Amino acid sequence: MNTNQKKELQSHGDSLNLDGLEALLDHAHLEIPKPPVTPETELKLVQNLLEQLCRVTELVKDTSERLAGANERLNGLGALVTTQGKQMELLEHYQAQAARTVSLENQLAAAKAELEHHRRPLLKRLIFWVK
């Protein structure tokens, strides 16, 4: 099969010659040299890591402060909701008392009218009945 491909490639005028490539691929070994770590580059790496750690620490502090502020606002809103709930209960109580007051005022007005009717002189009462 390898020879057929070579013949096909050779038949084309602009193809590459790949002779010997199989042996190179069979025994290929690639070594990537590591750059030597000098104390200066190691020091720079440590400094960069420390700077990033300081930035992260500042961000954590800032986030913690923001969360504490949000928690305080949330607690304040919770207290406000509790207070409003109590006020709603009082409002219902006061509305019931207001309705009772209106009813009592109507009863009082009716009682006053009846009292006035009984206080009239006898002559006026007789005239009233005669009409």
QUIUR-V448434 format. One record per backbone hydrogen bond with DSSP energy under -1.0 kcal/mol. NH is the residue of the N-H (numbers start at 1). CO is the residue of the C=O. E is the energy in kcal/mol with one decimal. If there is no record, write none. Layout:
# QUIUR-V448434
((NH & CO & E) (NH & CO & E))
This chain:
# QUIUR-V448434
((5 & 1 & -1.7) (6 & 2 & -1.9) (7 & 3 & -2.1) (8 & 4 & -2.2) (9 & 5 & -2.5) (10 & 6 & -2.4) (11 & 7 & -1.4) (21 & 18 & -1.8) (24 & 20 & -1.3) (25 & 21 & -2.5) (26 & 22 & -2.2) (27 & 23 & -1.6) (42 & 38 & -2.5) (43 & 39 & -2.2) (44 & 40 & -2.4) (45 & 41 & -2.4) (46 & 42 & -2.3) (47 & 43 & -2.6) (48 & 44 & -2.8) (49 & 45 & -2.6) (50 & 46 & -2.5) (51 & 47 & -2.6) (52 & 48 & -2.6) (53 & 49 & -2.5) (54 & 50 & -2.4) (55 & 51 & -2.3) (56 & 52 & -2.6) (57 & 53 & -2.5) (58 & 54 & -2.4) (59 & 55 & -2.5) (60 & 56 & -2.5) (61 & 57 & -2.4) (62 & 58 & -2.8) (63 & 59 & -2.7) (64 & 60 & -2.6) (65 & 61 & -2.6) (66 & 62 & -2.4) (67 & 63 & -2.7) (68 & 64 & -2.3) (69 & 65 & -2.4) (70 & 66 & -2.7) (71 & 67 & -2.5) (72 & 68 & -2.3) (73 & 69 & -2.4) (74 & 70 & -2.4) (75 & 71 & -2.5) (76 & 72 & -2.5) (77 & 73 & -2.6) (78 & 74 & -2.3) (79 & 75 & -2.3) (80 & 76 & -2.2) (81 & 77 & -2.4) (82 & 78 & -2.2) (83 & 79 & -2.6) (84 & 80 & -2.6) (85 & 81 & -2.2) (86 & 82 & -2.1) (87 & 83 & -2.4) (88 & 84 & -2.2) (89 & 85 & -1.8) (90 & 86 & -2.2) (91 & 87 & -2.6) (92 & 88 & -2.2) (93 & 89 & -2.0) (94 & 90 & -3.0) (95 & 91 & -2.6) (96 & 92 & -1.9) (97 & 93 & -2.1) (98 & 94 & -2.4) (99 & 95 & -2.2) (100 & 96 & -2.2) (101 & 97 & -2.5) (102 & 98 & -2.3) (103 & 99 & -2.1) (104 & 100 & -2.6) (105 & 101 & -2.6) (106 & 102 & -2.3) (107 & 103 & -2.1) (108 & 104 & -2.6) (109 & 105 & -2.5) (110 & 106 & -2.1) (111 & 107 & -2.4) (112 & 108 & -2.6) (113 & 109 & -2.3) (114 & 110 & -2.2) (115 & 111 & -2.3) (116 & 112 & -2.7) (117 & 113 & -2.1) (118 & 114 & -1.9) (119 & 115 & -1.6) (125 & 121 & -2.0) (126 & 122 & -2.3) (127 & 123 & -2.5) (128 & 124 & -2.4) (129 & 125 & -2.1) (130 & 126 & -2.0) (131 & 127 & -1.8))
